[in-house]
Amino acid sequence: MTADPIQTIRIAGRTFRVPRSRLVRRLIGSGLIAGGFLGFLPVLGFWMVPLGLAVLSIDSPRARRLRRRTDVWVLRRWRSWRS
C-alpha cells in the first residue's frame, strides 16, 4: 500500500495544504464559490471565487483549464499595465 501524496495548492508563490479527501475538497471549493457570489455581504467576498476555483482545480480538468486560462490572462494584463 502506498500513502496518498499530500495535496497542495500554490497561490501567489505560497504553498497551501488541502484535505486529502476528494469529497471534502469538492465541498470546500463549492462552498467558497457559493460564498463568493454573496460577496456583497460582510465577511464574504468576491475573493472566494478564485480560491474555490483553485481548490476545485485539483480534481476537475474543466476547473483546471479555466484556472490556467485566467492565470495567463491576469499575468498578461499585469505585464501590460506595468509597462
Biopython code that builds the backbone (N, CA, C, O; Angstrom):
import numpy as np
from Bio.PDB.StructureBuilder import StructureBuilder

atoms = [
    (1, "MET", "N", (0.833, -1.181, 0.000)),
    (1, "MET", "CA", (0.000, 0.000, 0.000)),
    (1, "MET", "C", (0.876, 1.241, 0.000)),
    (1, "MET", "O", (1.876, 1.314, 0.714)),
    (2, "THR", "N", (0.490, 2.200, -0.800)),
    (2, "THR", "CA", (1.213, 3.460, -0.822)),
    (2, "THR", "C", (0.325, 4.546, -0.246)),
    (2, "THR", "O", (-0.893, 4.535, -0.427)),
    (3, "ALA", "N", (0.938, 5.466, 0.437)),
    (3, "ALA", "CA", (0.189, 6.568, 1.035)),
    (3, "ALA", "C", (-0.176, 7.589, -0.035)),
    (3, "ALA", "O", (0.555, 7.771, -1.008)),
    (4, "ASP", "N", (-1.306, 8.250, 0.155)),
    (4, "ASP", "CA", (-1.701, 9.322, -0.757)),
    (4, "ASP", "C", (-0.706, 10.460, -0.642)),
    (4, "ASP", "O", (-0.287, 10.813, 0.460)),
    (5, "PRO", "N", (-0.323, 11.037, -1.775)),
    (5, "PRO", "CA", (0.544, 12.202, -1.685)),
    (5, "PRO", "C", (-0.227, 13.377, -1.090)),
    (5, "PRO", "O", (-1.442, 13.485, -1.257)),
    (6, "ILE", "N", (0.480, 14.234, -0.411)),
    (6, "ILE", "CA", (-0.156, 15.405, 0.181)),
    (6, "ILE", "C", (-0.547, 16.353, -0.947)),
    (6, "ILE", "O", (0.286, 16.709, -1.780)),
    (7, "GLN", "N", (-1.806, 16.757, -0.974)),
    (7, "GLN", "CA", (-2.304, 17.670, -1.988)),
    (7, "GLN", "C", (-1.989, 19.090, -1.563)),
    (7, "GLN", "O", (-2.222, 19.472, -0.416)),
    (8, "THR", "N", (-1.458, 19.870, -2.492)),
    (8, "THR", "CA", (-1.138, 21.262, -2.202)),
    (8, "THR", "C", (-1.624, 22.157, -3.334)),
    (8, "THR", "O", (-1.833, 21.711, -4.463)),
    (9, "ILE", "N", (-1.794, 23.419, -3.003)),
    (9, "ILE", "CA", (-2.151, 24.451, -3.971)),
    (9, "ILE", "C", (-1.098, 25.533, -3.845)),
    (9, "ILE", "O", (-0.689, 25.894, -2.742)),
    (10, "ARG", "N", (-0.664, 26.046, -4.985)),
    (10, "ARG", "CA", (0.286, 27.152, -4.971)),
    (10, "ARG", "C", (-0.442, 28.413, -5.445)),
    (10, "ARG", "O", (-0.924, 28.483, -6.576)),
    (11, "ILE", "N", (-0.508, 29.397, -4.560)),
    (11, "ILE", "CA", (-1.184, 30.659, -4.848)),
    (11, "ILE", "C", (-0.240, 31.792, -4.485)),
    (11, "ILE", "O", (0.229, 31.892, -3.351)),
    (12, "ALA", "N", (0.027, 32.637, -5.459)),
    (12, "ALA", "CA", (0.879, 33.812, -5.260)),
    (12, "ALA", "C", (2.223, 33.439, -4.645)),
    (12, "ALA", "O", (2.735, 34.152, -3.782)),
    (13, "GLY", "N", (2.789, 32.329, -5.086)),
    (13, "GLY", "CA", (4.103, 31.917, -4.632)),
    (13, "GLY", "C", (4.117, 31.195, -3.295)),
    (13, "GLY", "O", (5.182, 30.775, -2.841)),
    (14, "ARG", "N", (2.981, 31.040, -2.660)),
    (14, "ARG", "CA", (2.910, 30.321, -1.384)),
    (14, "ARG", "C", (2.217, 28.985, -1.594)),
    (14, "ARG", "O", (1.333, 28.867, -2.443)),
    (15, "THR", "N", (2.609, 27.992, -0.835)),
    (15, "THR", "CA", (2.041, 26.657, -0.955)),
    (15, "THR", "C", (1.134, 26.391, 0.240)),
    (15, "THR", "O", (1.517, 26.607, 1.389)),
    (16, "PHE", "N", (-0.081, 25.917, -0.053)),
    (16, "PHE", "CA", (-1.057, 25.610, 0.981)),
    (16, "PHE", "C", (-1.470, 24.148, 0.865)),
    (16, "PHE", "O", (-1.645, 23.628, -0.237)),
    (17, "ARG", "N", (-1.621, 23.499, 2.002)),
    (17, "ARG", "CA", (-2.091, 22.114, 2.009)),
    (17, "ARG", "C", (-3.612, 22.093, 1.960)),
    (17, "ARG", "O", (-4.272, 22.965, 2.525)),
    (18, "VAL", "N", (-4.160, 21.099, 1.285)),
    (18, "VAL", "CA", (-5.607, 20.912, 1.221)),
    (18, "VAL", "C", (-5.929, 19.494, 1.684)),
    (18, "VAL", "O", (-5.048, 18.635, 1.679)),
    (19, "PRO", "N", (-7.165, 19.233, 2.081)),
    (19, "PRO", "CA", (-7.520, 17.892, 2.560)),
    (19, "PRO", "C", (-7.273, 16.817, 1.499)),
    (19, "PRO", "O", (-7.356, 17.080, 0.299)),
    (20, "ARG", "N", (-6.972, 15.618, 1.959)),
    (20, "ARG", "CA", (-6.717, 14.503, 1.038)),
    (20, "ARG", "C", (-8.004, 13.967, 0.419)),
    (20, "ARG", "O", (-7.990, 13.450, -0.698)),
    (21, "SER", "N", (-9.095, 14.087, 1.129)),
    (21, "SER", "CA", (-10.365, 13.550, 0.655)),
    (21, "SER", "C", (-10.912, 14.374, -0.510)),
    (21, "SER", "O", (-11.053, 15.593, -0.417)),
    (22, "ARG", "N", (-11.210, 13.691, -1.590)),
    (22, "ARG", "CA", (-11.757, 14.354, -2.778)),
    (22, "ARG", "C", (-13.104, 15.009, -2.467)),
    (22, "ARG", "O", (-13.372, 16.122, -2.918)),
    (23, "LEU", "N", (-13.941, 14.329, -1.706)),
    (23, "LEU", "CA", (-15.255, 14.864, -1.359)),
    (23, "LEU", "C", (-15.117, 16.153, -0.548)),
    (23, "LEU", "O", (-15.821, 17.129, -0.806)),
    (24, "VAL", "N", (-14.224, 16.155, 0.417)),
    (24, "VAL", "CA", (-14.033, 17.351, 1.249)),
    (24, "VAL", "C", (-13.500, 18.501, 0.402)),
    (24, "VAL", "O", (-13.935, 19.640, 0.571)),
    (25, "ARG", "N", (-12.565, 18.224, -0.507)),
    (25, "ARG", "CA", (-12.041, 19.280, -1.384)),
    (25, "ARG", "C", (-13.151, 19.863, -2.252)),
    (25, "ARG", "O", (-13.222, 21.078, -2.441)),
    (26, "ARG", "N", (-14.012, 19.004, -2.777)),
    (26, "ARG", "CA", (-15.114, 19.496, -3.619)),
    (26, "ARG", "C", (-16.111, 20.314, -2.811)),
    (26, "ARG", "O", (-16.613, 21.329, -3.295)),
    (27, "LEU", "N", (-16.403, 19.888, -1.588)),
    (27, "LEU", "CA", (-17.312, 20.653, -0.740)),
    (27, "LEU", "C", (-16.719, 22.014, -0.383)),
    (27, "LEU", "O", (-17.425, 23.022, -0.405)),
    (28, "ILE", "N", (-15.432, 22.049, -0.057)),
    (28, "ILE", "CA", (-14.780, 23.311, 0.283)),
    (28, "ILE", "C", (-14.753, 24.238, -0.931)),
    (28, "ILE", "O", (-15.091, 25.416, -0.819)),
    (29, "GLY", "N", (-14.355, 23.713, -2.084)),
    (29, "GLY", "CA", (-14.305, 24.530, -3.296)),
    (29, "GLY", "C", (-15.666, 25.067, -3.692)),
    (29, "GLY", "O", (-15.799, 26.242, -4.032)),
    (30, "SER", "N", (-16.679, 24.211, -3.650)),
    (30, "SER", "CA", (-18.042, 24.650, -3.995)),
    (30, "SER", "C", (-18.561, 25.669, -2.990)),
    (30, "SER", "O", (-19.225, 26.635, -3.367)),
    (31, "GLY", "N", (-18.262, 25.456, -1.721)),
    (31, "GLY", "CA", (-18.685, 26.403, -0.689)),
    (31, "GLY", "C", (-18.028, 27.767, -0.858)),
    (31, "GLY", "O", (-18.676, 28.799, -0.683)),
    (32, "LEU", "N", (-16.744, 27.769, -1.197)),
    (32, "LEU", "CA", (-16.058, 29.041, -1.427)),
    (32, "LEU", "C", (-16.654, 29.793, -2.619)),
    (32, "LEU", "O", (-16.845, 31.008, -2.561)),
    (33, "ILE", "N", (-16.942, 29.071, -3.686)),
    (33, "ILE", "CA", (-17.529, 29.721, -4.865)),
    (33, "ILE", "C", (-18.926, 30.252, -4.538)),
    (33, "ILE", "O", (-19.261, 31.377, -4.911)),
    (34, "ALA", "N", (-19.740, 29.457, -3.849)),
    (34, "ALA", "CA", (-21.080, 29.905, -3.473)),
    (34, "ALA", "C", (-21.000, 31.130, -2.559)),
    (34, "ALA", "O", (-21.778, 32.071, -2.716)),
    (35, "GLY", "N", (-20.074, 31.124, -1.617)),
    (35, "GLY", "CA", (-19.894, 32.277, -0.740)),
    (35, "GLY", "C", (-19.395, 33.493, -1.498)),
    (35, "GLY", "O", (-19.725, 34.624, -1.142)),
    (36, "GLY", "N", (-18.611, 33.274, -2.531)),
    (36, "GLY", "CA", (-18.111, 34.383, -3.338)),
    (36, "GLY", "C", (-19.207, 35.104, -4.089)),
    (36, "GLY", "O", (-19.116, 36.310, -4.316)),
    (37, "PHE", "N", (-20.244, 34.381, -4.476)),
    (37, "PHE", "CA", (-21.360, 35.024, -5.156)),
    (37, "PHE", "C", (-22.196, 35.862, -4.200)),
    (37, "PHE", "O", (-23.021, 36.667, -4.632)),
    (38, "LEU", "N", (-21.984, 35.675, -2.906)),
    (38, "LEU", "CA", (-22.640, 36.504, -1.894)),
    (38, "LEU", "C", (-21.663, 37.553, -1.369)),
    (38, "LEU", "O", (-21.738, 37.955, -0.208)),
    (39, "GLY", "N", (-20.763, 37.985, -2.216)),
    (39, "GLY", "CA", (-19.683, 38.885, -1.828)),
    (39, "GLY", "C", (-20.125, 40.248, -1.362)),
    (39, "GLY", "O", (-19.332, 40.977, -0.765)),
    (40, "PHE", "N", (-21.360, 40.614, -1.613)),
    (40, "PHE", "CA", (-21.847, 41.914, -1.163)),
    (40, "PHE", "C", (-22.142, 41.903, 0.334)),
    (40, "PHE", "O", (-22.350, 42.961, 0.927)),
    (41, "LEU", "N", (-22.163, 40.718, 0.957)),
    (41, "LEU", "CA", (-22.417, 40.613, 2.391)),
    (41, "LEU", "C", (-21.110, 40.788, 3.169)),
    (41, "LEU", "O", (-20.035, 40.535, 2.624)),
    (42, "PRO", "N", (-21.185, 41.215, 4.431)),
    (42, "PRO", "CA", (-19.969, 41.329, 5.240)),
    (42, "PRO", "C", (-19.302, 39.966, 5.420)),
    (42, "PRO", "O", (-19.990, 38.946, 5.427)),
    (43, "VAL", "N", (-18.016, 39.930, 5.561)),
    (43, "VAL", "CA", (-17.155, 38.768, 5.763)),
    (43, "VAL", "C", (-16.967, 37.975, 4.471)),
    (43, "VAL", "O", (-15.839, 37.615, 4.133)),
    (44, "LEU", "N", (-18.036, 37.699, 3.753)),
    (44, "LEU", "CA", (-17.904, 37.001, 2.486)),
    (44, "LEU", "C", (-17.403, 37.989, 1.448)),
    (44, "LEU", "O", (-17.677, 39.186, 1.546)),
    (45, "GLY", "N", (-16.686, 37.510, 0.474)),
    (45, "GLY", "CA", (-16.174, 38.432, -0.531)),
    (45, "GLY", "C", (-15.985, 37.755, -1.863)),
    (45, "GLY", "O", (-16.003, 36.529, -1.975)),
    (46, "PHE", "N", (-15.804, 38.582, -2.870)),
    (46, "PHE", "CA", (-15.609, 38.063, -4.217)),
    (46, "PHE", "C", (-14.274, 37.341, -4.356)),
    (46, "PHE", "O", (-14.071, 36.617, -5.330)),
    (47, "TRP", "N", (-13.347, 37.523, -3.390)),
    (47, "TRP", "CA", (-12.068, 36.835, -3.391)),
    (47, "TRP", "C", (-12.249, 35.327, -3.229)),
    (47, "TRP", "O", (-11.332, 34.561, -3.523)),
    (48, "MET", "N", (-13.414, 34.896, -2.766)),
    (48, "MET", "CA", (-13.650, 33.476, -2.522)),
    (48, "MET", "C", (-13.838, 32.680, -3.814)),
    (48, "MET", "O", (-13.592, 31.473, -3.829)),
    (49, "VAL", "N", (-14.265, 33.325, -4.892)),
    (49, "VAL", "CA", (-14.498, 32.623, -6.155)),
    (49, "VAL", "C", (-13.191, 32.066, -6.723)),
    (49, "VAL", "O", (-13.140, 30.872, -7.017)),
    (50, "PRO", "N", (-12.128, 32.866, -6.895)),
    (50, "PRO", "CA", (-10.898, 32.281, -7.428)),
    (50, "PRO", "C", (-10.265, 31.261, -6.487)),
    (50, "PRO", "O", (-9.637, 30.308, -6.947)),
    (51, "LEU", "N", (-10.421, 31.447, -5.185)),
    (51, "LEU", "CA", (-9.878, 30.473, -4.241)),
    (51, "LEU", "C", (-10.624, 29.142, -4.352)),
    (51, "LEU", "O", (-10.007, 28.078, -4.317)),
    (52, "GLY", "N", (-11.940, 29.203, -4.484)),
    (52, "GLY", "CA", (-12.731, 27.980, -4.682)),
    (52, "GLY", "C", (-12.375, 27.302, -5.988)),
    (52, "GLY", "O", (-12.310, 26.075, -6.050)),
    (53, "LEU", "N", (-12.146, 28.076, -7.024)),
    (53, "LEU", "CA", (-11.739, 27.519, -8.312)),
    (53, "LEU", "C", (-10.383, 26.827, -8.201)),
    (53, "LEU", "O", (-10.166, 25.779, -8.810)),
    (54, "ALA", "N", (-9.480, 27.408, -7.430)),
    (54, "ALA", "CA", (-8.167, 26.786, -7.234)),
    (54, "ALA", "C", (-8.289, 25.450, -6.507)),
    (54, "ALA", "O", (-7.597, 24.492, -6.854)),
    (55, "VAL", "N", (-9.155, 25.377, -5.511)),
    (55, "VAL", "CA", (-9.359, 24.115, -4.786)),
    (55, "VAL", "C", (-9.997, 23.073, -5.701)),
    (55, "VAL", "O", (-9.593, 21.910, -5.690)),
    (56, "LEU", "N", (-10.980, 23.476, -6.486)),
    (56, "LEU", "CA", (-11.640, 22.535, -7.396)),
    (56, "LEU", "C", (-10.710, 22.081, -8.523)),
    (56, "LEU", "O", (-10.881, 20.990, -9.067)),
    (57, "SER", "N", (-9.732, 22.908, -8.872)),
    (57, "SER", "CA", (-8.857, 22.579, -9.997)),
    (57, "SER", "C", (-7.957, 21.377, -9.712)),
    (57, "SER", "O", (-7.348, 20.837, -10.635)),
    (58, "ILE", "N", (-7.865, 20.957, -8.473)),
    (58, "ILE", "CA", (-7.077, 19.766, -8.152)),
    (58, "ILE", "C", (-7.721, 18.534, -8.766)),
    (58, "ILE", "O", (-7.019, 17.664, -9.282)),
    (59, "ASP", "N", (-9.042, 18.449, -8.720)),
    (59, "ASP", "CA", (-9.760, 17.250, -9.164)),
    (59, "ASP", "C", (-10.469, 17.391, -10.498)),
    (59, "ASP", "O", (-10.760, 16.383, -11.143)),
    (60, "SER", "N", (-10.751, 18.595, -10.924)),
    (60, "SER", "CA", (-11.574, 18.790, -12.103)),
    (60, "SER", "C", (-10.758, 19.349, -13.269)),
    (60, "SER", "O", (-10.213, 20.448, -13.168)),
    (61, "PRO", "N", (-10.666, 18.605, -14.374)),
    (61, "PRO", "CA", (-9.936, 19.129, -15.534)),
    (61, "PRO", "C", (-10.552, 20.416, -16.086)),
    (61, "PRO", "O", (-9.825, 21.295, -16.547)),
    (62, "ARG", "N", (-11.862, 20.537, -16.047)),
    (62, "ARG", "CA", (-12.528, 21.742, -16.548)),
    (62, "ARG", "C", (-12.150, 22.956, -15.695)),
    (62, "ARG", "O", (-11.832, 24.018, -16.230)),
    (63, "ALA", "N", (-12.186, 22.797, -14.372)),
    (63, "ALA", "CA", (-11.804, 23.899, -13.479)),
    (63, "ALA", "C", (-10.323, 24.219, -13.632)),
    (63, "ALA", "O", (-9.928, 25.382, -13.552)),
    (64, "ARG", "N", (-9.498, 23.191, -13.851)),
    (64, "ARG", "CA", (-8.059, 23.408, -14.043)),
    (64, "ARG", "C", (-7.792, 24.236, -15.301)),
    (64, "ARG", "O", (-6.968, 25.150, -15.281)),
    (65, "ARG", "N", (-8.483, 23.917, -16.385)),
    (65, "ARG", "CA", (-8.325, 24.690, -17.628)),
    (65, "ARG", "C", (-8.741, 26.139, -17.439)),
    (65, "ARG", "O", (-8.048, 27.057, -17.877)),
    (66, "LEU", "N", (-9.886, 26.338, -16.781)),
    (66, "LEU", "CA", (-10.371, 27.691, -16.538)),
    (66, "LEU", "C", (-9.393, 28.474, -15.660)),
    (66, "LEU", "O", (-9.141, 29.652, -15.910)),
    (67, "ARG", "N", (-8.844, 27.822, -14.634)),
    (67, "ARG", "CA", (-7.879, 28.493, -13.762)),
    (67, "ARG", "C", (-6.621, 28.864, -14.514)),
    (67, "ARG", "O", (-6.094, 29.960, -14.325)),
    (68, "ARG", "N", (-6.126, 27.977, -15.367)),
    (68, "ARG", "CA", (-4.919, 28.275, -16.142)),
    (68, "ARG", "C", (-5.149, 29.411, -17.127)),
    (68, "ARG", "O", (-4.299, 30.290, -17.269)),
    (69, "ARG", "N", (-6.282, 29.400, -17.803)),
    (69, "ARG", "CA", (-6.596, 30.497, -18.724)),
    (69, "ARG", "C", (-6.690, 31.824, -17.982)),
    (69, "ARG", "O", (-6.206, 32.848, -18.463)),
    (70, "THR", "N", (-7.308, 31.801, -16.820)),
    (70, "THR", "CA", (-7.425, 33.012, -16.014)),
    (70, "THR", "C", (-6.056, 33.490, -15.547)),
    (70, "THR", "O", (-5.781, 34.690, -15.561)),
    (71, "ASP", "N", (-5.196, 32.563, -15.134)),
    (71, "ASP", "CA", (-3.835, 32.921, -14.716)),
    (71, "ASP", "C", (-3.073, 33.599, -15.848)),
    (71, "ASP", "O", (-2.410, 34.613, -15.630)),
    (72, "VAL", "N", (-3.164, 33.050, -17.042)),
    (72, "VAL", "CA", (-2.470, 33.628, -18.195)),
    (72, "VAL", "C", (-3.039, 35.008, -18.515)),
    (72, "VAL", "O", (-2.280, 35.939, -18.783)),
    (73, "TRP", "N", (-4.359, 35.150, -18.490)),
    (73, "TRP", "CA", (-4.994, 36.426, -18.793)),
    (73, "TRP", "C", (-4.574, 37.497, -17.783)),
    (73, "TRP", "O", (-4.231, 38.616, -18.165)),
    (74, "VAL", "N", (-4.601, 37.150, -16.499)),
    (74, "VAL", "CA", (-4.217, 38.106, -15.449)),
    (74, "VAL", "C", (-2.748, 38.488, -15.590)),
    (74, "VAL", "O", (-2.403, 39.663, -15.463)),
    (75, "LEU", "N", (-1.888, 37.524, -15.849)),
    (75, "LEU", "CA", (-0.461, 37.813, -15.995)),
    (75, "LEU", "C", (-0.201, 38.735, -17.180)),
    (75, "LEU", "O", (0.621, 39.647, -17.079)),
    (76, "ARG", "N", (-0.881, 38.516, -18.293)),
    (76, "ARG", "CA", (-0.717, 39.389, -19.460)),
    (76, "ARG", "C", (-1.201, 40.801, -19.153)),
    (76, "ARG", "O", (-0.540, 41.776, -19.512)),
    (77, "ARG", "N", (-2.340, 40.914, -18.499)),
    (77, "ARG", "CA", (-2.855, 42.239, -18.129)),
    (77, "ARG", "C", (-1.898, 42.935, -17.173)),
    (77, "ARG", "O", (-1.640, 44.130, -17.314)),
    (78, "TRP", "N", (-1.368, 42.198, -16.203)),
    (78, "TRP", "CA", (-0.455, 42.762, -15.230)),
    (78, "TRP", "C", (0.813, 43.293, -15.904)),
    (78, "TRP", "O", (1.279, 44.390, -15.596)),
    (79, "ARG", "N", (1.358, 42.507, -16.820)),
    (79, "ARG", "CA", (2.581, 42.935, -17.506)),
    (79, "ARG", "C", (2.332, 44.153, -18.401)),
    (79, "ARG", "O", (3.175, 45.047, -18.475)),
    (80, "SER", "N", (1.184, 44.192, -19.078)),
    (80, "SER", "CA", (0.895, 45.345, -19.928)),
    (80, "SER", "C", (0.623, 46.593, -19.070)),
    (80, "SER", "O", (0.944, 47.706, -19.486)),
    (81, "TRP", "N", (0.051, 46.420, -17.909)),
    (81, "TRP", "CA", (-0.227, 47.536, -17.036)),
    (81, "TRP", "C", (1.071, 48.112, -16.467)),
    (81, "TRP", "O", (1.212, 49.327, -16.331)),
    (82, "ARG", "N", (2.016, 47.233, -16.136)),
    (82, "ARG", "CA", (3.273, 47.676, -15.550)),
    (82, "ARG", "C", (4.194, 48.346, -16.566)),
    (82, "ARG", "O", (5.049, 49.143, -16.182)),
    (83, "SER", "N", (4.039, 48.042, -17.839)),
    (83, "SER", "CA", (4.946, 48.637, -18.837)),
    (83, "SER", "C", (4.427, 49.924, -19.434)),
    (83, "SER", "O", (5.090, 50.522, -20.281)),
]
sb = StructureBuilder()
sb.init_structure("model")
sb.init_model(0)
sb.init_chain("A")
sb.init_seg("    ")
for serial, (resi, resn, name, xyz) in enumerate(atoms, 1):
    if name == "N":
        sb.init_residue(resn, " ", resi, " ")
    sb.init_atom(name, np.array(xyz, "f"), 0.0, 1.0, " ", f" {name:<3s}", serial, name[0])
structure = sb.get_structure()
